[in-house]
Amino acid sequence: MPVVFTARPDGAVRFAVRVQPRSSRACVDGEHGDTVRVRVHAAPVDGGANADVIAVLADALDVPKRDVRIVSGDTARQKVLEVVGLTADAVRARLLPTPLSG
């Protein structure tokens, strides 16, 4: 099932992510079922991984960290995040670029 990017009436976009903490790389790593996979360096201790998730997504989306927030899943690997300032199509394009056909 593809990742769903939901545009909300307030202009925010929500989507699900699956976090892989303690990774050697910090990056958005494509789709994982119906979620976006995000790899982070930090361990899931004292909110370190959550802070890294926000930083990685803000960088990938080219928005300030204050425009990305965790809506649910603070203590789980699967989270729902919200981004303001972009359309659902823009979020999808920046996080899950389509590969170039050769």
URCORZI-V181269 format. One record per helix or strand. SS is the DSSP state (H for helix, E for strand). FROM is the first residue (numbers start at 0). TO is the last residue. If there is no record, write none. Layout:
ss from to
SS FROM TO
SS FROM TO
This chain:
ss from to
E 5 6
E 12 19
E 26 31
E 34 38
H 47 60
H 64 66
E 67 71
E 77 82
H 87 94
